[in-house]
Amino acid sequence: MAGTRLYDVFLSHTSEDFDFPRDHIRHLVEVVTGTVMDDVDNVSALHPEEWAKRKTQHRKVAEQHLITCEYRDANLYLRQQRIWGAGE
């Protein structure tokens, strides 16, 4: 049975990391979902090696953003450091 999953990356107005670089949102969603969308909106799974590469790239962006983040309570990377492999 096929289905759709909704990922609530930013949970609410009060918990949104408003200063996260918007040009990296798509990359964040790809890493969180393990999928990629092409130019005509076809979705396919990322190969494990590609997912690991993108996860590493996202982690670098998230860690750099953390330095200047003004919405630390809403910072997804801080809330999910174990998932992102922080400190590895």
C-alpha positions as YAML, in Angstrom:
chain: A
units: angstrom
residues:
- id: 1
  name: MET
  ca: [0.00, 0.00, 0.00]
- id: 2
  name: ALA
  ca: [1.53, 3.32, -1.07]
- id: 3
  name: GLY
  ca: [1.13, 6.34, 1.14]
- id: 4
  name: THR
  ca: [2.25, 9.83, 1.79]
- id: 5
  name: ARG
  ca: [4.19, 10.92, 4.82]
- id: 6
  name: LEU
  ca: [4.12, 14.52, 6.03]
- id: 7
  name: TYR
  ca: [7.28, 15.73, 7.73]
- id: 8
  name: ASP
  ca: [6.74, 18.73, 9.98]
- id: 9
  name: VAL
  ca: [10.25, 20.16, 9.74]
- id: 10
  name: PHE
  ca: [9.21, 23.42, 11.38]
- id: 11
  name: LEU
  ca: [6.63, 22.60, 14.02]
- id: 12
  name: SER
  ca: [4.92, 25.94, 14.55]
- id: 13
  name: HIS
  ca: [5.30, 29.68, 14.27]
- id: 14
  name: THR
  ca: [6.81, 29.81, 17.75]
- id: 15
  name: SER
  ca: [9.28, 26.99, 17.14]
- id: 16
  name: GLU
  ca: [10.52, 27.84, 13.66]
- id: 17
  name: ASP
  ca: [14.21, 28.47, 13.09]
- id: 18
  name: PHE
  ca: [13.52, 31.59, 11.03]
- id: 19
  name: ASP
  ca: [17.16, 32.28, 10.20]
- id: 20
  name: PHE
  ca: [18.05, 28.80, 8.89]
- id: 21
  name: PRO
  ca: [19.42, 29.34, 5.35]
- id: 22
  name: ARG
  ca: [16.40, 28.94, 3.08]
- id: 23
  name: ASP
  ca: [18.53, 27.74, 0.18]
- id: 24
  name: HIS
  ca: [19.34, 24.62, 2.25]
- id: 25
  name: ILE
  ca: [15.75, 23.65, 3.17]
- id: 26
  name: ARG
  ca: [15.43, 21.32, 0.17]
- id: 27
  name: HIS
  ca: [18.68, 19.61, 1.17]
- id: 28
  name: LEU
  ca: [17.44, 19.24, 4.75]
- id: 29
  name: VAL
  ca: [14.23, 17.58, 3.54]
- id: 30
  name: GLU
  ca: [16.21, 15.21, 1.31]
- id: 31
  name: VAL
  ca: [18.37, 14.11, 4.24]
- id: 32
  name: VAL
  ca: [15.45, 13.77, 6.66]
- id: 33
  name: THR
  ca: [13.31, 11.77, 4.21]
- id: 34
  name: GLY
  ca: [16.05, 9.87, 2.38]
- id: 35
  name: THR
  ca: [14.49, 10.88, -0.93]
- id: 36
  name: VAL
  ca: [15.19, 13.31, -3.73]
- id: 37
  name: MET
  ca: [12.80, 15.12, -6.07]
- id: 38
  name: ASP
  ca: [13.78, 15.81, -9.68]
- id: 39
  name: ASP
  ca: [12.82, 18.81, -11.83]
- id: 40
  name: VAL
  ca: [9.44, 17.29, -12.76]
- id: 41
  name: ASP
  ca: [8.59, 16.32, -9.16]
- id: 42
  name: ASN
  ca: [9.37, 12.59, -9.42]
- id: 43
  name: VAL
  ca: [10.50, 11.32, -6.02]
- id: 44
  name: SER
  ca: [13.05, 8.56, -5.66]
- id: 45
  name: ALA
  ca: [15.04, 7.07, -2.80]
- id: 46
  name: LEU
  ca: [18.61, 8.19, -2.26]
- id: 47
  name: HIS
  ca: [21.24, 5.46, -2.47]
- id: 48
  name: PRO
  ca: [22.83, 4.93, 0.96]
- id: 49
  name: GLU
  ca: [26.19, 6.37, -0.17]
- id: 50
  name: GLU
  ca: [24.52, 9.49, -1.58]
- id: 51
  name: TRP
  ca: [22.40, 9.89, 1.55]
- id: 52
  name: ALA
  ca: [25.51, 9.66, 3.76]
- id: 53
  name: LYS
  ca: [27.27, 12.27, 1.60]
- id: 54
  name: ARG
  ca: [24.29, 14.64, 1.79]
- id: 55
  name: LYS
  ca: [23.95, 14.06, 5.53]
- id: 56
  name: THR
  ca: [27.58, 15.10, 6.00]
- id: 57
  name: GLN
  ca: [27.03, 18.19, 3.83]
- id: 58
  name: HIS
  ca: [23.88, 19.10, 5.75]
- id: 59
  name: ARG
  ca: [25.64, 18.64, 9.08]
- id: 60
  name: LYS
  ca: [28.31, 21.14, 8.01]
- id: 61
  name: VAL
  ca: [25.63, 23.69, 7.03]
- id: 62
  name: ALA
  ca: [23.71, 23.08, 10.27]
- id: 63
  name: GLU
  ca: [26.83, 23.42, 12.43]
- id: 64
  name: GLN
  ca: [27.84, 26.64, 10.65]
- id: 65
  name: HIS
  ca: [24.32, 28.02, 11.08]
- id: 66
  name: LEU
  ca: [24.39, 27.16, 14.78]
- id: 67
  name: ILE
  ca: [27.17, 29.71, 15.30]
- id: 68
  name: THR
  ca: [24.85, 32.61, 14.46]
- id: 69
  name: CYS
  ca: [21.41, 31.06, 15.03]
- id: 70
  name: GLU
  ca: [19.04, 33.45, 16.80]
- id: 71
  name: TYR
  ca: [16.34, 30.79, 17.31]
- id: 72
  name: ARG
  ca: [18.27, 28.14, 19.22]
- id: 73
  name: ASP
  ca: [15.14, 26.77, 20.94]
- id: 74
  name: ALA
  ca: [13.79, 25.91, 17.49]
- id: 75
  name: ASN
  ca: [17.07, 24.77, 15.94]
- id: 76
  name: LEU
  ca: [16.37, 21.34, 14.46]
- id: 77
  name: TYR
  ca: [20.03, 20.34, 14.54]
- id: 78
  name: LEU
  ca: [20.29, 21.06, 18.27]
- id: 79
  name: ARG
  ca: [17.08, 19.17, 18.97]
- id: 80
  name: GLN
  ca: [18.23, 16.15, 16.96]
- id: 81
  name: GLN
  ca: [22.02, 16.05, 17.40]
- id: 82
  name: ARG
  ca: [22.04, 12.31, 18.05]
- id: 83
  name: ILE
  ca: [20.31, 11.67, 14.72]
- id: 84
  name: TRP
  ca: [22.72, 13.91, 12.81]
- id: 85
  name: GLY
  ca: [25.72, 12.21, 14.38]
- id: 86
  name: ALA
  ca: [27.09, 15.27, 16.15]
- id: 87
  name: GLY
  ca: [30.38, 14.62, 17.86]
- id: 88
  name: GLU
  ca: [31.27, 11.66, 15.65]
...
